[in-house]
Amino acid sequence: MVDRNDGKLDGVGRPDGEVSVTMAADLTPCDGVNDRLVVCEENVEVLAPAPQWTCMALQRGLTLFSDLMSRVFFHGQNELVAHLLRHVTGDQSIVIKEVRTQVVYSNVNGRSAQLDIVARDTKGTIYDIEVQSQREKSLINRAYFYGATLLMNEVKAGTSFDEFPRVCVVFLLEHGEGCNGQLVERMSMSGTSGTRVDMPVEIYFVNGALQDESVLGTMMGDMRSCQLRRFKDRLFRERMDVLLCTGIGRREMCEAERIWIEEIRDEVEADALKRGREEGEATGLKKGEANGLKKGREEGREEGREEVMRDIVHSMIAQKFDDRIITYTTGMPLARIQAMRHEMQLS
């Protein structure tokens, strides 16, 4: 089993120890508008919170429960992740020494796994934090699978069973499914006598829909909020200020946005290719009776791809994606997208 991640946010980040003192003219925000540099502190430039600076996260009202925001928000943030885990588990002694995001564990003999946030503390405990915005029925299965994946990756040949590392899987659930009305639901195993069994994998479900006045409840409220400049938890607010009001942070936001768009494009292309092949195969077989099987398959696949691409563009227009993003993602000319948008408005 191979763990693929070079410690960067898929290329986002900078080498350890690099001093960052960037003048405002060097900053290239997502909308191309440069902001005035107001303070230059040690290793960090602080920009005015000028409301004209924007990016997709702000434009679309994304929250920390979105892939785009969660991966850039938590990447490399040891103290921030420790702060979250302390209040989930109740263990105030947690000290995190490493945080990575979007970590892929490849399994040549079975199913691979991509974990949202993988952290390790000074005691050797490994944490997987999953940010879940969609409802899912098989949370327990997923949690145990991810925990087992981490164990399989960590336990090397010759390791005795009493030397197993501790693994903790935490699901942050936007809609609170599986939490039974609790802010934190801990999954545990008990014997028939009711005695709790100490398992190497701990599982916690955190209810993002239940926002009480506790520290963790406040964090869940911030994670659901699209008001990114108004977080209530101090550490959450400080991290978001770095992302929105410093040159380094804004570049991280823009780079994460670029990667996210590319991932969407890749998924769209893969889906279009699969559906195009299936539909084209069926259409091509019919045409092949008259025009030859080979030529019919090629034409059928092309027609299938065209129909699928139109469906994808219709879907992205309905979801209020900007025309430039649709063009970048699908490769369809801007004029054609605008014509399709006009047709949808008339219908």
C-alpha positions in Angstrom: 0.0 0.0 0.0 1.5 3.3 -1.1 0.9 6.7 0.5 1.2 9.4 -2.1 1.6 13.0 -0.8 4.6 15.2 -0.9 3.6 17.3 2.1 2.2 20.1 -0.1 -1.4 20.9 -0.9 -1.1 19.2 -4.3 1.6 21.8 -5.0 0.2 24.6 -2.8 2.6 25.8 -0.2 6.2 26.9 0.1 9.4 25.3 1.3 10.0 25.3 5.1 11.9 28.4 6.2 11.3 30.5 3.1 10.9 34.1 4.1 7.9 35.7 2.4 8.1 39.5 2.0 6.1 40.3 -1.1 5.2 43.7 -2.3 1.6 44.4 -3.3 2.6 44.7 -6.9 3.7 41.1 -6.9 0.4 39.8 -5.7 -1.9 38.3 -8.3 -5.3 37.7 -6.7 -8.0 35.6 -8.5 -9.8 38.6 -9.9 -6.6 40.4 -11.0 -7.1 43.3 -8.6 -4.1 44.2 -6.5 -4.6 45.5 -2.9 -2.7 48.0 -0.9 0.0 46.7 1.4 -0.7 48.3 4.8 1.6 46.4 7.3 4.7 44.3 6.7 5.3 42.0 9.7 8.0 39.3 10.2 7.8 36.9 7.3 4.2 37.9 6.5 2.7 40.7 4.5 -0.7 41.9 5.7 -3.1 43.5 3.2 -6.1 45.7 3.7 -9.2 43.6 3.8 -10.4 45.4 0.7 -13.8 44.0 -0.2 -13.1 44.2 -3.9 -10.6 41.3 -3.7 -12.5 38.1 -4.4 -12.2 34.5 -5.4 -14.6 31.7 -6.2 -15.0 30.8 -2.5 -16.4 34.3 -1.8 -18.4 34.6 -5.0 -20.2 31.3 -4.6 -20.6 31.4 -0.8 -18.6 28.3 -0.2 -18.1 27.1 3.4 -15.4 25.0 5.1 -17.5 21.9 4.3 -16.6 22.3 0.7 -13.5 20.5 -0.7 -12.0 23.7 -2.0 -12.1 25.5 1.3 -11.3 22.7 3.7 -8.2 21.5 2.0 -6.6 25.0 1.9 -7.8 26.0 5.3 -6.4 23.0 7.2 -3.3 22.2 5.1 -0.2 22.3 7.3 -2.0 23.9 10.2 -0.8 21.8 13.1 -2.1 24.0 16.0 -5.5 24.6 14.2 -6.0 20.8 13.7 -4.9 20.1 17.3 -7.4 22.7 18.5 -10.2 20.9 16.7 -9.1 17.4 17.8 -8.8 18.4 21.5 -12.4 19.5 21.6 -13.6 16.5 19.6 -11.9 13.8 21.7 -11.7 15.7 25.0 -7.9 15.1 25.2 -6.3 18.4 25.8 -2.8 16.9 25.7 -2.9 16.4 21.9 0.0 18.1 20.1 0.0 17.7 16.3 3.4 17.5 14.5 2.2 16.9 10.9 -0.8 17.7 8.8 -1.4 16.7 5.2 -4.4 17.0 3.0 -5.9 14.9 0.2 -3.6 11.9 0.9 -4.0 8.9 -1.4 -3.4 5.4 -0.2 -3.1 3.1 -3.2 -3.9 -0.6 -2.8 -3.0 -2.7 -5.8 -5.0 -5.7 -4.5 -8.1 -3.8 -3.5 -9.9 -0.5 -3.1 -7.7 2.6 -2.7 -8.6 5.5 -0.4 -8.2 9.3 -0.6 -8.4 10.9 2.9 -9.2 14.5 3.4 -6.9 15.4 6.3 -4.3 13.1 7.8 -2.5 14.2 11.0 0.0 12.7 13.4 0.6 13.7 17.0 3.7 13.6 19.2 2.5 10.3 20.8 2.3 8.5 17.4 -1.5 8.6 17.1 -2.7 9.0 13.5 -5.8 11.0 12.8 -8.0 11.0 9.7 -10.4 14.0 9.5 -13.1 13.7 6.9 -15.2 16.8 5.9 -18.5 15.5 4.8 -21.1 17.8 3.1 -23.2 15.1 1.5 -25.5 12.7 3.3 -24.4 9.1 3.3 -25.8 5.9 4.8 -22.6 3.9 5.1 -20.6 6.2 7.4 -19.6 3.4 9.8 -18.3 1.3 6.9 -16.3 4.2 5.5 -14.9 5.1 8.9 -13.7 1.5 9.6 -12.3 1.2 6.1 -10.3 4.4 6.4 -9.1 3.4 9.9 -8.0 0.0 8.6 -6.3 1.6 5.6 -4.2 3.8 8.0 -3.4 0.7 10.1 -2.3 -1.3 7.1 -0.1 1.5 5.9 1.6 2.0 9.3 2.1 -1.6 10.5 5.3 -2.8 8.9 6.6 -6.3 8.6 7.7 -7.7 11.9 5.6 -5.3 14.0 4.2 -7.1 17.1 0.4 -6.7 17.7 1.0 -4.9 21.0 2.9 -2.2 19.0 0.0 -1.2 16.8 -0.3 2.6 16.5 -3.5 4.3 17.6 -5.8 5.5 14.9 -8.6 8.1 15.3 -11.1 8.7 12.5 -13.2 11.9 12.8 -16.1 12.7 10.5 -17.2 16.3 10.5 -20.8 15.9 9.2 -22.5 19.0 7.9 -26.0 17.6 8.3 -25.3 15.6 11.5 -26.4 12.2 10.3 -25.3 9.3 12.6 -24.8 11.6 15.6 -28.2 10.8 17.3 -28.8 14.4 18.2 -25.4 14.7 20.0 -22.7 17.2 19.2 -20.1 14.4 19.3 -21.0 10.7 18.9 -18.2 8.3 19.8 -18.4 4.8 18.3 -17.2 2.1 20.6 -17.3 -1.7 20.9 -18.5 -3.5 24.0 -18.6 -7.2 24.9 -21.8 -9.0 26.0 -21.1 -8.0 29.6 -21.2 -4.4 28.6 -17.4 -3.9 29.1 -15.9 -1.5 26.6 -13.3 -3.0 24.4 -10.2 -0.9 23.7 -9.9 -0.9 19.9 -6.9 0.4 17.9 -9.3 2.5 15.9 -11.5 5.2 17.5 -14.3 6.8 15.5 -16.0 10.1 16.2 -19.0 11.6 14.4 -19.3 15.4 14.9 -22.7 17.1 14.3 -22.2 20.1 12.1 -25.9 20.9 12.3 -25.8 21.3 16.1 -24.1 24.6 16.9 -24.2 25.2 20.6 -22.2 27.7 22.7 -19.3 25.3 23.3 -16.0 25.7 21.6 -16.6 22.8 19.3 -20.1 24.0 18.6 -18.7 27.4 17.7 -16.2 25.8 15.3 -19.1 23.8 13.6 -21.0 27.1 13.2 -18.0 28.7 11.5 -17.6 25.7 9.2 -21.2 26.1 8.0 -20.9 29.8 7.6 -20.4 31.4 4.2 -19.4 34.6 6.0 -15.7 33.8 5.8 -14.6 37.1 7.3 -16.8 36.7 10.4 -15.7 33.5 12.1 -16.3 33.4 15.9 -13.6 30.9 16.9 -10.3 32.8 17.4 -8.0 30.3 15.7 -10.5 29.7 12.8 -10.7 33.5 12.4 -7.0 34.0 12.5 -6.4 31.3 9.8 -9.1 32.8 7.6 -7.6 36.3 8.0 -4.3 34.9 6.7 -6.0 33.4 3.6 -8.0 36.5 2.8 -5.8 39.3 3.9 -2.2 38.3 3.1 -0.4 37.8 -0.2 0.7 34.3 0.8 -2.9 33.3 1.8 -4.5 34.7 -1.3 -2.0 32.9 -3.5 -2.9 29.7 -1.7 -6.6 30.4 -2.2 -6.0 31.0 -5.9 -3.9 27.9 -6.4 -6.4 25.7 -4.5 -9.1 27.1 -6.7 -7.1 26.3 -9.9 -6.5 22.7 -8.7 -10.2 22.3 -7.8 -11.3 23.5 -11.2 -8.9 21.1 -12.9 -10.2 18.2 -10.8 -13.8 19.1 -11.8 -12.7 19.2 -15.4 -11.0 15.8 -15.2 -14.1 14.3 -13.5 -16.3 15.8 -16.2 -14.1 14.5 -19.0 -13.9 11.1 -17.5 -17.7 10.9 -17.0 -18.3 12.2 -20.6 -15.9 9.7 -22.0 -17.5 6.8 -20.2 -21.0 7.8 -21.1 -20.0 8.7 -24.6 -18.4 5.3 -25.1 -21.5 3.5 -23.7 -24.0 5.5 -25.8 -21.8 5.7 -28.8 -21.3 1.9 -28.7 -25.1 1.4 -28.8 -25.6 4.0 -31.6 -22.6 2.8 -33.5 -23.7 -0.8 -33.6 -27.0 0.3 -35.2 -25.3 2.5 -37.8 -22.7 -0.2 -38.4 -25.4 -2.4 -40.0 -25.5 0.0 -42.9 -22.3 1.9 -42.9 -19.9 -0.6 -41.4 -19.3 -1.4 -37.8 -16.1 0.6 -37.3 -17.3 3.9 -38.9 -20.6 3.6 -37.0 -18.9 3.2 -33.6 -16.8 6.3 -34.2 -19.7 8.4 -35.3 -21.9 7.0 -32.4 -19.2 7.8 -29.9 -18.9 11.4 -31.1 -22.6 11.9 -31.0 -22.7 10.4 -27.5 -19.9 12.7 -26.3 -21.7 15.7 -27.8 -25.0 14.9 -26.1 -23.2 14.2 -22.8 -21.3 17.5 -23.0 -24.5 19.4 -23.6 -26.0 17.7 -20.5 -23.0 18.7 -18.4 -23.1 22.3 -19.6 -26.9 22.4 -18.9 -26.2 21.1 -15.4 -23.4 23.6 -14.7 -25.5 26.5 -15.9 -28.3 25.4 -13.6 -25.8 25.3 -10.7 -24.9 28.9 -11.5 -21.3 28.3 -12.6 -19.7 31.3 -14.3 -19.4 31.0 -18.1 -15.6 31.2 -17.9 -15.5 28.2 -15.5 -17.8 26.2 -17.8 -15.6 27.0 -20.8 -12.5 26.1 -18.9 -14.0 22.9 -17.6 -15.7 21.6 -20.7 -13.8 23.3 -23.6 -17.1 24.4 -25.2 -16.8 27.8 -26.9 -18.1 30.8 -24.8 -20.6 31.9 -27.5 -22.2 28.5 -27.5 -22.5 28.4 -23.8 -24.1 31.8 -23.8 -26.6 30.6 -26.4 -27.5 27.6 -24.3 -27.9 29.8 -21.3 -30.3 32.1 -23.3 -32.3 29.0 -24.5 -32.7 27.9 -20.9 -33.9 31.3 -19.8 -36.5 31.3 -22.5 -37.8 27.8 -21.7 
